[in-house]
Every structure is written in C-alpha cells, then in structure tokens.
Amino acid sequence: MSWASFSLAPHCSTEMCITVMICFPGYKWMEGTASMAHGGSFAHRGELRQAKRIVVKLGSAVVTRGDECGLALGRLASIVEQVAMLQNQGREMMIVTSGAVAFGKQRLRHEILLSQSVRQALHSGQNQLKDMSLPVLEARACAAAGQSGLMALYEAMFTQYSTCTAQVLVTNLDFHDDQKRQNLNSTLQELLRMNIVPIINTNDAVVPPPEPNSDLQGVISIKDNDSLAARLAVEMKADLLIALSDVEGLYNSPPGTDDAKLIDIFYPGDQQSITYGTKSRVGIGGMEAKVYKKVLSCLFTVKAALWALQGGTSVVIANGTHPKVTGHVITDIVEGKKVGTFFSEIKPAGEFICDMSIRSEIICQLAELLTEKKEEILAANKMDMDLAVSAGHLPPAMLKRLSLSPAKLNSLAIGLRQIAVASQDSVGRVLRRTRVAHNLELEQITVPIGVLLVIFEARPDCLPQVSALAIASGNALLLKGGKEAANTNRVLHQLTQEALSMHGVREAVQLVSTREEVEDLCRLDKMIDLIIPRGSSQLVRDIQRAAKGIPVLGHSEGICHVYVDADASVDKVIKIVRDSKCDYPAACNAMETLLIHRDILRTPLFDQIIDMLRTERVKIHAGPRFASYLTFSPSEAKSLRTEYGDLECCMEVVDSMQDAVDHIHKYGSSHTDVIITENEDTAEQFLQQLDSACVFWNTSSRFADGYRFGLGAEVGISTARIHARGPVGLEGLLTTKWVLRGDGHTAADFSEHGTMKYLHENLPVGQPLAGRRDSN
C-alpha cells in the first residue's frame, strides 16, 4: 500500500488550495528496482529520448475552449503538428482524446437555436427574436453528435503533414472481455505497423449514465480518459504516456506560496506533504463544488499515472493549455527537458552495501575487470579522443585529462585494490568508547553518509575511483561525467555494474546522463546527502548555486604556490618547481604561482629557474613587484589569483617567509602550498602559519593526491573547513553516529537528588563492552 499527498496546480493567477491525501492499495514500490510488465520504465528524463511508442492523452481542458462549448483549434493544431513530427521521426504515436462532447454540444446548440428561431419567426411573423432559453444538453447525445466532426477535424489537420489517422472508439467493457481486448490490441498493432496514428476515445454515446453529482456542462469525465490512456499504454507496452491537461504538475506546497516548488520527479514510494491548488473556471457561485470535482479529477489523473508506471510505462503530467509552451510541450518532454512532473520508480538512492567482505570483493572484481577489459576501455576512449580532436573545442590540458592509457588503467587497478583492503574495517569502526556511568556505555562509530552525487568533467578515470570509494564506504552513488567522455564513461559504468551484479546490488552506482537531470537532483535535499563536484572552478560554483539544501564538498580553485626561500637548495628548487608545474599542468595540484625570495634575484639560482621554465616552454606572467625589478619583463599578470591549468604561471617576489604566507592567504585558494628551504625553523613556521588543506616542505605540490597519500583514490580535494579536508578518500565519505547502551537509566537518576553519578571513563577502543550485542 502506498500513500501520497500531492498538489496539481493549473496555470492560473488565483488559486484555491485543498490538501488531499489518498491511498493506492496494492502498490508496492521498490527502491532501485522496478516491478515492470515490459522491460521497465525509464529512470531519468534524459532516457525519454529513447521512447519509441508514445501515448499522448489530451484532457478536456486542452481540447476544449474556455466556455466548454467547442474546440480550442489553435492548441489542437499545435499538438497535431508535434505528434506528426514525432511520428515522421519513426516513433509510434497514439492519441487518447477528449472533445467529442464539447464539439457535439456546439453543433446541437447551433441546431437548437436555428430550429427555435425558425419556429418563433413563423409563430410571430416578426424578424426580431425574443430571448430563447436552451435546454440542458445530455452528454451522450452531445458525444454522438460530436464524434464524427472531431475525427474529421483530426484527419484534416494530420493530412497537412502527410500523416494518416484512424478512429478507435472503446468502452470500459472492452477491457473486461479477453477476446475484445485481444482484438483491440491486434487492431492498434496493425495500425501502428502501417504508420497510422490511432485517435482513441471512449464511446461516450453509449457509456453508462454519469454519477448524480457529475458535471454535464460539456466536459467529459477526465477519469474515463485517464484510465483509458493508462490501460492502453500498458496494454500496448508503450514507453511513455504524456498526460496533458490544465495542470503544471505536482507541487510540494500550495502554488503561489513562497516555498512552493514544482516537483520535477515524483517517486511514488515516498510520503510527501503536498497540497492541491486550483482555480475554478466558473464564477463564485458553485466554486466549492467545482473545485472539489477538479480535485477528484486530478486524483484520478495521478492514480492512472501510478497504475501505468507500475505497468512499465513512464509518465509525465504537464500543462497543455499554456500559450507559451503548448507549441512545443510534447517535443520538449520527449527530448528530456524539464517539463511538468516526471514519474519514476527508480529512486536515486540506489542500494546500500553493508557487508565488509562483499564490499571488498566487489572492488577487487572491478580492479580485475579494468585489466581484463583494457582493450574495450581504450577503444571507447579513442572514440572520445577522436571526437574531441575533430571538434577542436578542448584545450590540450583537457585532452590530456580525457586520455586513458594502459599505464593509467594499471595504476587505477592498483589503487582500487588498496581501497578494497581499507574497506574491510571502514564502516562500523569504533572511534571512541566511554563509560558514562555504571552499566551506561557510549560508542562513536563510523557510518556511511548516505547518497552521494559526484559530478566530474572530462576525466573518465574518476568513475572507477569514485565508484570504489563509494562502495568501500557503503554509500550509494550517482555519477555525472562530462559529455566529452561519454563513450568511456559508458563502458566503465557497465564494468562497475557488472562487478556490483555479483552480489545483486547493480543499482548501487548509477550514471546520470544530462545536465537537466543534475539540476533536478540538486534540489532533492531529502534524497541526496552530499554533492561532490570535481572539475573546473566554474563547475564547482555552478553546483554550489544549484544545490538547494544539500552540502557541497569541493574546492572552487586550485591556486597552488611554491615559495623558494633564501636558504633553498639549488638542486631541490629546480627539481620541485619543474615537477610542480610541468608534470601535469592541468591538475588542480599543479603550481600556478612561484614566489621568489628577493635575495635570490640576480643570482645563478634565479637564472637556472628561468632557464628551466623556458626549456619546458612555460609562459611566465610577472607579478607587480617582480616586474619592477626587470628592465624587460615578461607579460604582467592580469591577476595574482589565476588558475592557468596549462604551461603558464605567475612569478612574484617576496621579502620573507612571512611575506610569502601573507601573499598566499590573500591570493591563494587554500589548496596546496609548498616551501623550499634548508632552514628547518623557517619551514616549521611556514607549515604552522599557513592555513591550507595541504602544506608541504621540500616536495612537489603534485603529491596532493589521494593515491599518492595512500588513500587508494580520491573523490576530489576539499578546501572546506568542515568535515573532510584535502584529498577526500575513504575516511572523508564516512560520518559517525553515537550508540548508547544502558539499563533503564534516566536523566533524573543523575540530578541533585538522584542516586547515580557520571564516571565519563575513556575505554580502550578494542575492549568489548560488557553485555554488548552485535550491532551488525
């Protein structure tokens, strides 16, 4: 049984809001795994591009005019154009339409008015007509009068796009008889095979009488067509059902309020507090009844959507009446754009891996697959490299990040095996143990953070690294890689899921395909616990802005400094500066600014530094003070806070170690900073005073890396001052919880008149607690 409370809000300026909670019996929603009748629904909007067979349901509000008498011809024409375009792309389109009652009502009104005018003219002998009252029109009669005209209109519109249509009228009884249902299926299959668009409607001329309180003013019951669309979608194994009406989608609170947000993705298994908001088309009189009926209609829309979703058909509810979007709403949905509310059974939380030995086995298996499938990985990477080179928009530094080699894959495999070993005692490890009082003992233990969203640019080797760290720490993982590495990422993700499948947890690591999906995910603060962007400073800033209530762990820039002290060794300076700048210029731990003590200027050491940088083809940008010392200086640096990411660097002069520290605090990014000196006191002062994530003495800045630190790999380098800092490996993806075991203790026992006293004794971590149960 699944409960949901929700809001469907139409496009209107004034709203009435009603909170509704409904229960859908018989629905069992599964996290990470969907129970489908045919292949399964799509997990993400981006996958909707793959939809081959599509059902478009047009609600009465979309097809009919605002007066509920006659058709909205402009809207209908734009919808027909979109359906025809998709049909001509090779998709199989079906339309479930309302409108026969409204069209028939218009015709019958015209006939009645004409008949009354003739009779009145004959009776009075006058040309002027008196006011004439119209009788209440019976809905089934209106449907009988309107079906042929509605179909003729569809046929005329589709003919303009060389698309053939066929009318299919059904009733609910047709679905209760197996033979009739098989005949209907066969007919529709044959029409689709012949590239014909079936126009399907309930045969409202023969349906049972409506319920007593139903509205007969020209609007067909939405419940009937919603149920019909859902049934047909499942029966015909449709990939996508697009339900268009006058609602924008589902909201998390009354539309129009400050905190109201359209729910981009609805996961039916979640209990959500959501409010229904609407505006009645009618005037003040009867508004409550009209609104109540509209609420029920919207409930039926959602119930039909959930029914279709459980049957394996993806569903999007969207507004088909908004004048600014009607002309492209269907094509936008099929292209995966953020329109309306997308129903998905696959929660991004995936599955958690708890057993220590299982985590280790999966990571070792992934390491083996990187070696076994090396040729397949490199072939996919070559495709990405060729596409990037031919496009010509990636700088050399990005191309180097994108490229994989056998040596890189071997290093990856080695790092993954290190992570596998570390994973065996990572989760559930006791960090602190305290005897609070007699028989009251406290533990602090490590636990997974939860669901991680890691976004990385053109760096495919990041995928297996981050996957292994997430598996080792027991976290579920969503990955978004750069489109430049799409082929490589696809192969690496398949290998990751292959390794996970050995223990039935394939969905623990999922790949997100589009930028819009990332924007949607950044708003799911109740489902995603931490976002880690790994890439350019612009990427990190974009994610920090997009994240709504979700912590973001990362560094905005990698402006790393190397300070050459007056007491530096010549050999060490040349070696360290060369490696820091030239080993991998695109890396975030590469040197971007070289600080020189003023006493080194015009010395052989200074000349050697300049000669080495010129030999390595490093372009030097002079800082203001450095430029003032030179007659013919290099180009002056536009900013002392620049991450070049290439064979370029800024060079500046400082008066002392303290001056260097002040400069780094002012212009650095708290990433990695280095001092080169033989003076131990100076070095220690630098290491203590400098507030960066990584501070080094007489070693290259390139050592700021999870693999080189012995962490196996990293999800990135954090310059934040909370939680993990520096290279974020396995430990950085864990948090803690407190476990207190007592025996009927209460706070009152420790009050002034209580019988107990606090002990607060620190216990050895390895010492088992008295009477402790196995927490695993």
N, C-alpha and C positions, 0 to 999 in steps of 0.2 A: 504494500500500500504506500502510495506516495502523496505527500501533502505539498501544496504550493499556494502561496498567496501572491497576487501579482497585479499589475496595472497595465491596461491597454488604453492609450491616450490618443484620441483623434487629433487631427490638425485643426485647431480652433483657438480662438483668443480667450474665450471664457470657459471655465471648467467647473463641473460638479464632481466631487471626489467621493467614492464609496470604497471602503475596504472590504475585500471579499477573500475568504479562504475556502478552498474546495479540496476534496479528497478524491483521488483517482484510484479506485480499488483495482487490484490485480496487476499493478505496475511494479516491477522490480528493476530498479536502476542499478547498474553495476559500474563501479569505478574502474576506468581503464579498459573495460571490456564491455562490448555491447551485445545484446541478445537480438540478433537480426534474422529476418526471414530470407533475405537475399543479399549476401555479401557485406552488409553493414552500411550505415550512414557515414557521411563524411565527418571527420573530427574537427576540421578547421575550415574557415571561409575560403581560404585560398584553393582548397580542393574542389570547390564548386565549379571551377573551370572545366573539370573533367566530367561534369554531368552530361550524359548522353540523352536520357529520356526525362523530360521535364513536364510536370503538370502545373498549369497556371490557373488558379482559382480566382475568378472575378466576383467580388461581393456586390450586392445590390447598390451599395453606396458608390462603387466605382463605375458601374454601368449606367445607373440612372441619374437623372438631373436632380437638382436640389429640391424641386417641388414633387419629386417621386412620381411624376407623370411624364413619361417619355425618356429617351436615352440621351446620355452625355456624349454626343457624337465626336467631339474633339478628343476627349480622353480615349474613347474606344478606337479611334483611328490611330492614335499614337501607340496604343497597346498592340494593335494588329500589326503595325509596322515592325515593332520589336520582335514579336513572335515569328513573323515571316522571315526576318533577318536571321534569327537563330535556326529556324527550320532550313533555310538555304545554306547554313554552315554545316549541315549534315546531322543536326540534332533531331530528335523525335519529340515534337511538341503536341501537347493536348491541352484543351481549354475546357474548364468547367465554369459555366457562365450563369449568372442571373440575368434578369432583364425582360423575360417574356411577359411577366405580369405588368410591368411598367409600360412596355410597348403596347400591349393589348389594351391597357387602361386608357392610353392616349387615343387609340383607334375607336374604342367603344364610346368614349366621351364625345368624340367628334361626331360619330353616327347618331348618338342620342340628341346632341344639340341640333344637328341637321334635321332630324326627324321632328323634334319638338317645334322648331322654327317653322317648318312647313305646315304642321297641323295648326299652329297658332295663327299663321298667316291666313289659312283657309277659313278658320273659325271667326276671326275678327275682321277679315277683309282689309287689314291695315298692314303697311310695310314695317312699322315700328313694332318691335317685340317687347313684351314685358319681361321682367326678371323671371328667369326659369331656374328651378331647383333641380339638381342632378340626383338621381337615386344612388344609394350605396352600391358600388360595383362588387360583385362576387369574384374573389381572386381566381378561382378555377376557370371561370368564364373569360376573365382577362388573359389568363395564360393560353387558353385555346385560341383566342383571337390574336395573340401576340407572337406565338411560336414561329409561324411561317415568315412574318415580317422580320423578326430578329435574325433568323437564319439567312434570309435574303440579303440583309444588311451585311452580315459577316462575309457571305460569299462575294458580294460586290467589292468589299474592302480588300479581301485577300487576293482577289483576281488581279488587282493592280500590281501585285508582287509575284504574279505567275504561280500562285500557291493555291492548291485545290483543298476544299474543305468538305466535311461530311457531318450530318447531324445525327446524334445518337440521343434518344430520349429513354430515360430509365426511371424506375421507381424503387423504393426500398425493397419491395417484394422480389425484384430481380436478383437480389443478392442472397435471398433465403433459399432459393431453389438452385441446387448444384448444376443442373443442366442449363438453366438460364444464365447462370454466372459463367459457365464454360463457353456458352455461345457468345456472350458479351466479350469475353476475353479474346476469343478467336476473331471476332469482328474487328476489334480495335487493333489486334496484332496485324491483321491483313491491311487495314487502312494505313498503319504506320509503315508497313513494308512498301506500300505504293507511294510513300512520301506525301500522304494526305494528312491534314490537320483535323482530328476529330473535335467537333464542337459538342460538348456533352452538357445535358441539362436534365433536371428532374422533370418528369412529365406532370406538371402541376395541374393539368386539366383533369387528371383522374386520381390525384393524391387524396388520402382521407381528409375529412373536414379538419380545419385547424382547431387548436385548443381554444377554449372560451375567451381567454384574455389576449389572444394573439392579435396583432395589428393587421388589418386588412387594407390599409390605405396604400396599396400599390407596391409594397415592399415584400418580396418573397422571404420566407424564413431563412435566415443565414444558417441556422442549424442544419437544414437539409443539405445545402450545397457544401458546407464544410465537411459534413460526414461523407458526402458523396466523393468529394475531392480526395479525402484521406483514404477511403476504401479503394478508389480507383488507383491511387498512387501505389498502394501496397499490392493490390491485385495485379497491376501491370508491371510491378517491380521497377517503378520509377526511381531515378536517382535523386530527384529534387522536386519538392512541392513548394510553389510560391503562392502564398495566400495574400491577395491584395484586397484591402478594404479601406475604410477611412481612419484607421489607427496607425500610429507611428511605430508601435511595437510595445514591448513590456517596459515598465518603469519601476524603479526601486522605491519611489515615494510619489506623492501626488504631483502630477505635472504642473509646472508653474511655480513650485516652491523652489527655494534657493538650492536645496540639496537634491533635487530631482535629477536623476540620470537615466537615460535610455539604456536598457540592458542590451548590450551588443550580442552577448552569447548567454543563452539560458540553459542551465544544466538541471534537468527535471528532478534529479535526486536531492537537490538542495532545498532546505527550508528557508524561504526568503520572505521577509516582511515587505510586501509590495502593495501599492494602492492603486485602485482603479479610478481614473479620472476621465470625464467626458462632458460634452456639451450637447444637449438635445437640439435636434433640428427644429422642433416645434417651439411655440411660444411658452409663456409662463404657465398657462393652463395645461394641466396634464403632464408637466415636466417630470415629476417624480416617477410616474408610471412609465413614461418613455425611457427615462434613464435606467430604470430597473430592467426594462426589457433589453436595453442595449447592453447592460452588464451581463445578463444571461447569454445574449448572443456572443459576446466576447469570450465568456467562459467556454461556450461550445467550440469557438474557434481554437482556443488553446487545447481543449480536450482532444479535438480532432488532430491537432498538430502533434500532441504527445502520442496519440494512437498510431499515426503514420510513422513517427520517429521510432517507436518500438518495433514497427514492421520493417525497418531498414531504410526508410526514405528520409533524407534530410529535409528540413522545413525552414522557411524564412517567412515571417509575418512582416508586412510592410505596408506603407501608405501608397495607395494607387490613385489618390484624388488630389494630391498636392500639385498645383500647376507648374511648379518649378522642377519637379522631379519625375512627373508622370511619363514624360517623353523618353526617359532612359532608365526607369526604375528596374525593369526586368533585366535588361542587359547589364546593368551595374551589379545586380545580385549574382548573375551568372559569372561575371568577371571577378567575383570575390570581394567586391568593395563593401565598405561598412554601411549597409542599408538595413533599416529595421532591426528585428531581433532574430538571430540565428539560433536554432535549437540544436544542441549537440549532446549526445550521450556520453562522449568521452571527456571526462574531467581532466584538466591539465595536471592534476595531482599525481597521476600515474600510480605506481605501486612502490611500496617501501620494502627494502630488503633487510631483514633483521638478523639472520643467522650469520655469524662471523665467518665460518668456513665457506659458506655459499658465496659471500662477497669476494673472498679471496680467490675461489675457483673461477668465478666469472671474469675477474680482472686478468688472471693468468690465461684464460681461454682467449680473451681479447688480444693479449700480447702475442699469443701463438698465431691468431688469425692475421695480425699485421704482418707477420713474417710469411705465412703460407700464401696470403692473397696479395703479396707485394706487387706482382705484375699487374693485377687488376687495378690496384690503387694507383699505381704510376701511370697506367693508361688513361684513367679518368682524369688524373692531374694534368696530363699532357693536353687533353681536350680543353681543360680550363685555361691552361697557359696559352695555347694557340688562339683561343677566342680572345683572351685579354690582349695579346700582342697585336692581333689583327684589328681590334677595336681601337687600340692606341691611346686609351684614356688613363691607364695605370702608370704611375711613375715607377722608375726602376726599383725603388725601395719596396713598394707594394708587390711588384713582381717577384722579388726575392722572397717575401713572406709567403706568397702564394705557392711557390715551387716546393715540391717534395722530391726527395732523393732516397736511394737505398740506405745511405748513412743516416738520414733523418728518421727513417722508419725503424732502423735498428736501435737508435737512441730512444725512440718512443717506446719500443718494446721493453728495453732495459728499465726505463722509468716506470712503466706500468707494473713490472714485477716488483720494484721497490714499494710501490703503493700497495700491492697485494699483501706483502709481508706486514706493512704497517697497519693494514685494515683489520688484522686479526685481534687487536686489542684496543681499537679506537672507540667504538660505541659501547657504552655501558661501563667505561673505565671509572673507577672511584678516584676522585681528585682530592677529597678531603673527608675526614671522618672525625666526628666529635661525640663524646658522651656528654649530653646536655644535662642529664640528671640520672639517677638510678633507674635503669630499665627504659631510658629515653635516649635513643641514639640516632644521630643525624649523619647522612651521607650527601655529598655533592657528586653527581655522576654525569658523564658526557652523554648527550643525546643528539640526534640529527636536528638540523634547523627546520627541515620540512620540505618545501618545494622551492627549487632554485630555477631562476630564469637567467641563463648565461647568453649574452649576445657578443659575438665576435666577428671581426671583419675578415678580410681575405687572408685567413690563416688556418687552413684545414687541419694542421697538426694539433690545433687546440681541441678539436672534437673528441678524439680518444683520450686525451689528457684529462679534460674536464669530466668526461663520462666516467673514467676510472675513479676520479676523486669523489664524484657524487655516489657511485656505487660503494666505495670504501667507507664513506661516512653515513651511508644509509639514507641519503636524501634522494627524492625524486627530482628529475631534471628535465627542463625544457631548454632546447638549444636553438639559437637562430644564427646561422652563419651568413657570411657575405655572399651575394649572388655571384661574385666572381669565381667562387669555389664550389658552385652548385653541384657539379658532377662528382668532384672529390668528396664533398660532404655527404652526398647521397650514398656512395659506396661505403664510406667509413661508418655512417649511421646504420647501414644494413649489417655490417660486421658486428657493430655494437649490439644490435638487437639479436643477432644470431648467437652471440655469447650469452646474452640475457635469457634467451629461449631455453637454454639447457636446464634452467631451473624454473621455467614458466613465468618469468617476470619481464616479458618482452617490452611492455609499455612503460617500464620504469624510466626510460630515456626516450624522449620524443623530439622530433625535429619540426620547427616552425618554419613556414616557407615564405611568408610575405611580411612586408613592413606593417601593413594594416593589422595583421594578427598580433604583432608586437605591441602596437598601440592599444589594442583591445586588452591584451594580457597585463599591460602596465596599470590597468585600472582594477584588476581583480585582487584587491588587497586582502580579501578573505580566503583566497586560494593560493596565492604566491607569497612566500615568506621573505625572499631576498632576491634582488636583481644584481647581476654582476656584468657590467659592460666591459668588454676587452677590445680596445681599438683606439681610434684617434680621440683627441680631446673633444672634438665636435660631437662624436658619437656619445661620449660619456655625458656631456652637457645635455644633449637631446634626451637621453634616457632619464636623467635626473629631473628634467622638466616634465616628461611624460608620466613618470611614476606618481601614482596617487595613493599615498599612504603606505607605500612599500619601501623599505630601506634599500638604498643603492650602495654597493660596495665597489670602490674602484678609485682610480686616480684620473684627474682631469688632464694632466700633462706630465711628461717625463723630462723635465728640465734638469739634467744631472750636471754637476760641477766637478771638475778636478782642480784642486788647488796645489800648485807647485811652490813649496816653501823654500826659504833661503837656504835651508840645510838639507835640501834634497840631493839624492844620489843621481848622477847623470844617467847611468845605465837604467836605473829604475824608472826615471822620468820618461825617457824615450819609449821604453817598452810598455809602460802602463798607459801613457797618452795614446800611443798608436792603437793598442788593443781597445781602449775605451771608446775611441771614435771610429775606427776603421773595421773592426771585426764584424759588426753588423749595424750599420748606421741607422737602419730603420727601427731598431729595437727601442723600447721605451727606456732601457737602462744604458743607452749609449750616451757618451759625453756630448753636451751641447754648448757648454761654456768652459773655457780654460782660463783659470785665474793664475796670474804670474806675480810672484813677489817682486817688488820694484828693484831689489838688489840683483836680480837675475838679468835684467835688461842689459844689453850690450856686453854680454858675457858669452863665452863659447857654448855654454849650455843653451842659452836662448837661440843662438844661431842654429844649433843642432835640432832644436824643436821645430823651428821654422822650416828648415831643410827637409825634415822628415814629413811634415804635413804637406809640403809642396810635392814631394815624391809620391805621397799617397793621394795626390790630387784633391786635397781638402781645401775648400774655399774658406778663407778667413775673413770674418767681419770684425772690425776693430771697435772696441768699446770706447767711450769718450776719453778716458784717461790714457788708454793705450795709444789712441790716435794722436794725442797731444805730444807724445814723446817722439813721433816719427815725422820725418820730412815728407816722405812719400808713403802714406799709409794705405792699407787695403781699404775696401769699401767699408764705410762706417755702419755699424749695426743699427738697424731701424728700431730695435728694441732689445733690451737686455733680458727679456723674458720671452725667448723664442725657442720652440722645439722644431729643429730643422728636419730631423728624420732622414738626413742624407749626408753626403760628404761635405758638410759645411759646419762651421762652429764659430762662436763668438770668442774673442780673446780680450781680456781686460787685465789691468794692472791694479794690485792692491798693496797697501803699505805694511800689512802684518797679517798674522793668523786671525786676529780678532776682526780686522777689516774684512777678511775673507768670509768669516762667519756672518758678519752683518750683511754683506753683499748677498750671500746665499739665502738668508732669512728674508731679504727684501725681494729678490728676483727668482728664487728657486720655487720648486713645486713640492718640496718635502718628499721627494722620491729617493734618490741615491746620490750621495756626495762623498768625495774622496780627498784625502790629504796625502801628499807625497813628501816625506821628510825623514831624516835620520835622528831628529830630536824627539826623544820619547815623551818628554814633558809637553812639548808643543802638540804632539799627536794626541795625547790623552785629553788635553784641554779642548781640542777640536772635537774629539769623539763625545765628550761630555756636554759641551755647549750647544752643539748643532742638533736641532730638532727636526730630523728627517727620519723616514721609515728605515733607511739603510745608511749607515755611516761607516766608511772603510778607511783603513790606513795601509798605505803602500800596496794596494791591489787594485785591479781594474774594476770599474763600475759595472762591467758585464757580469760580475758574479752575483748581482742582484737577480736571482732566478731560482725558482723552486727546485728545479732539477739539480742545479749546482749546490744548493743548500742541503741536498739530500732528502728533499721532500718528495721525490719521485716526479712530481709535476706541480703545476700551479694553475689556479683558475684566473690568476691575474695578480697585480701588485696593488695593494691598497695604501693610500696616503691618508686615510681617515684616522681619527684619534680614538675611535671606539672599536671594540671587537678586534678583528684581525688587522695587522699592520705589516707592510712589506709584502714579500711573496706569500700568497694565500694558498697553502696546501691543505692537507687533510685536516689538521687541527683547526684551521680557520673556518671550516664548514661544519663545525660542531658547536653546540651551545650546551648548557647544563640544566639540570633540574635537581631539586632538593628532595630527599626521601627521609622522612622522619618516622621512626618506629617506636611506639610507646605501648603502654599497658593501662589504659584508662586515665591517662594524665589529663589534667585541665589547667588552664592558666591560673585559676583560683587557688590551686594547690601551692603556688609559689608566691601568693600575696603575703601581706604583712602577718596575717593570721593563719597562713597556710602551714602545711606540715612538711613541705619539701623545699630543698634548696638547689639552686643551679650549681653544677660542677664545671661545665664547659672544659672538659679534658680533651686534648688532642690525642687521637688514637692513631696508631700506625695504619697506613692505607692498606697494607696487605693483611692486617689482622681481621679475621671474620668477626662479625658482631654476634653477641650472644642471642641464640634463638632466631637468627636471621633466616628468612625464607629466600628462595632463589627468585630474584626479581626478573629473570629472563623467562 
